[in-house]
Amino acid sequence: MSLKINPIFVEKVLTGFIRGELAKFGFRKGILGLSGGLDSTVCAALAARALGPRNVLGLIMPYGDSFPAEVRDAEKVGRVLGIRTRTIDIAPQVDAYFAAHPTRSRILRGNKMARERMSILYDYSAREKALILGTSNKTELLIGYGTIHGDMACGISPMGDLYKTQVRELARHLRVPASIIRKAPTAGLWSGQTDEQEIGLTYAELDEILENLVEKRKSGPELVKAGFKPAVVRRVAEMIRNSEFKRKLPPIAKLSPRSVGHDFLYPYDWGR
């Protein structure tokens, strides 16, 4: 793989990105969902360095007592980084909804939990006058592994151009606790769920395929010729193709000479 990064350079770019983008929108503080996992920890560490720890708020939003270890890890991250944290149990809201609209689908319940967390984040974003920092990485965005208007929603996405394996490398540079770097990635949607088990590939395997398809622009047949399994290559390509709607703003039907998203694309200082 050629996904090696210069972590010092990446840290400089991403902390500058966070400061610069917040300034464009008139914000001085950042807010994010703090799960105790690798991605949110790295995002919080970058934000703390960019904005100062007291200008970062991490919301810890467990579903009842389902994931006590994740809550402890998130609290530990908050203490280590010196950022502010607040814990909010989402069980009352989620349970009230499914009591009225029951389902046995773990995916439907998981999506509702992700969107409930984001709803709380946007409420606290307004309370704190803080911009939401997205914690999705490039691997997740490319295959659509996330909930639209849930964990994929944000004001800015600092790590959206870093593959999962690159996030892990950056985490070592940022001195993220080793226990968090080593732990199995999970979305925390149901007990025993892990990302790699659900995707069916390790992140190392997935990132290697994505690198070849996206960065090197190789075709499926070229990857198969290079030794990748045909079924796996087809599946990854299908995940990219089928999740395209998650990576775009909703299309607007064009009726006027200057439509939002088509032609009305002025810079931030328009009108000043």
N, C-alpha and C positions, 0 to 999 in steps of 0.2 A: 504493500500500500504506500501511497505517496501523500498521505493525509497528515504528515507531521507539520506542526505549527511552531512558530517562534512565540512562546507564551508571553515573553516580555513585550513584544510588539503588539500582540493581540490584546493584552491588558491595557496598553496605552490607547489603542484605537477604541476599545469598547468603553472604557471609562470616559474618554473624550466624547464619544457618541452619546452616552447617557447625559452628561452635563450639557452638551450642545443642544440636543433635542428637547430636553426639559426647558432650557432657556428660551427656545423658539416659541414654546407654548405658554411661557410665563410661569412655569413651575420651579420650585426649589426643592421639593420633596418627592420621593418615590415610594411606591407601595407595591407589595407582591404577596402572592400566596406562598407561605413557607411550609413545605410538606415534610421536610427532613430528608428529602432525596437529593441526588447529586445536582440536578439542573437548578432547582430553586436555591440551593446553597451557593452555587457558583454565581448565580444572578445577584443574590443578596451580597455576596462578597464584593462583586464588581461595583454595585450600587453604593456600598459603604465607603469604598475607596474613592468613588467619583463624587459623592455628595456629602460625605461625612456620616458616620454611623447614626447620629441622632436625627438625621433627615431621612432615614429609611424606616418604614414600618412593615413588619412581616406579620401577616395574619395566618394563624394556625387554625385550620378549620376541619377538625375531625368529625367523623360520623359516630357519635356516641363514644363508646369505649372499644370500638372495633380495632383500632390501630394504636395501642398505647406506646409501643416502641417508636413508631414514627413521630408521635407527639413529643416524646422525650428527646429524640434526635433534633427535632425542629427547635425545641426550647434550648438545647445545647448550642445549636448554631447561633441563635439569637444572643446567647451569653458570650460566645467566643468572638462574634463580630462586634458586639456592643450595640446592636441595633435594637429598636423598640419592637416588642411583640405583643400581640393580643390573641387570646384563644377564644374561638366562638364555635360552639357545637351546632352543627347543621342538622342533627337528627330531628328536632322538633318540626322544622319546616318540611323536611323530606318525608317524614312519617305522616304528617298531616295530609300532604298531597296524595300519597299512595294509599292512605286509608280511604280516601274518596275515589281514587282512580287506581285500583289494585292491578299489579302485574307480577308475573313470575320471571320476567326477563331481567337478567342481571345487567345487560347492556343498557336497557331503558333506565333502570335505577341508577347505574353509574353515570349516564349522561345527565340525569336530573341533578345528581350530587355535584357534578362538575359545574353545571350552570348555576346551581344555588351558591356555590363558592364564589363564582364570578359576580353574581348579583350583589353579594356582600362586599366584595372588593370594590365594585363601582360605588356602592353607598359610602364606604369609608374613604374612597378616593375623593368624593365630594366633601365629606366631613373634614378631611385632613388637608384638602387642597393639594393632593399628591397625585402624580401621574402613575398609572398602572404599568409595571414592567413585566413584559411577557417572559415566561420561562421555557418556552418551547425551543427545541434545537432543530437543526436543519434536517436531520434524519426523520424526526416526527412530522415536520411540515411536508416533506416530500412524499411520504407514504400516507399522509392523512391520519396519523395516529394521534388523535386528539379530538376533543369535542368542540364543534363549531359553536361560537358564542358561550363556550365554557372555558376550558384552560387555554384555548387558542386565541381568546380575546385579549386585547391589551392596548395600551397607548403607544408603546414602542416595544420593539423586539430585539434586545441586545444580542441574543445568542442564536438568532434565526439563521445565521450563515455559518454556524459551527456544527459539524457532525457530532454525534454522541461521543465517539471515541476521542474527538478533539476537545470536547467539554471535559472529559475525564483528564486529559493531559493538562488542560488549563487549571483544573482543580488542584493538581499536585503543585503547580507553580504558586497558586494562591494559598497553599497550605491548609486546604480543607481537611478536616479530620479524616484520618485513614479509614475509619469505620464506615464513613459515608461514601467514600470512593469505592470501597470494596462491596458494599451491599448490593443485592440484586435490585435493579430498577423496577419500580412498581408505580402504577397510577393511584393506588390506594382506593380502588373502587369496590373490591370485595376481598374477603379473607383468602389468602394464598395466591392472589393474582400477581403475576410478574409480567413485565413488558415482553421479554424475550420468549417466554412460554406462549403468550397470546399471539405474538407476531409469527412465531415458528422459526426464528433465526436468532443467532446472537447478534448483538450490535456490531461486532467486528466483521462478521460475515455480511451483514446487511450494508454496512458502510462501504465495504469493498465493492459490492455490486453497484451501489448508488454512485460511487466515485467514477466508476467506468461508464455508467449510463449518462450521468449528468455532467461531470467535469470533463471527462475525456470524450464524451459524445460517441461512444461506441454503440454499435447495434447489438440487438439480442444475439443474432448468429455469431457475431464476433466474440461475445462473451462465452458462448457455448464452445466455440472453437478453442478458446483459451482455457477451458476446463471446468467452467461453471455448469451446474446441472440445469438442463433446459427448463424443467418445471419451476425451479426456483427463480430463474431469470424472468420467465413469463409472469410469475406471481408478483414479483417486485415491480415490473413494468406496469402491470395492471393496477397495483396499488397507487402508483404515481398518477396514472391516467384517470382512475376512478375518483380520486380525491381532489381533482383540479378545482372543483367548485369551492372547496374550503380555503383555497389560497387567493381567491379573487373577491373584490367587492361585488355586490349584486349588480348584474348588468342592467343598465338603464336603456329603455327603448328611446332611440334618438328621434326627436321631433323638431328641435330648434337648431339654429346655426351654432349655438354654443351650449353643449350639454355637459353637465357635471360628469367628470370621469372620462369624457371623450375629448373635449376641446377646452374646457374651463380648468386649466392646470397652472394657475399663476403661482409664483413663489409665496412664501409666508408673509413677506412684507408688502404684498399687494395693497394698494390704496393708501399707503402711508406717505 
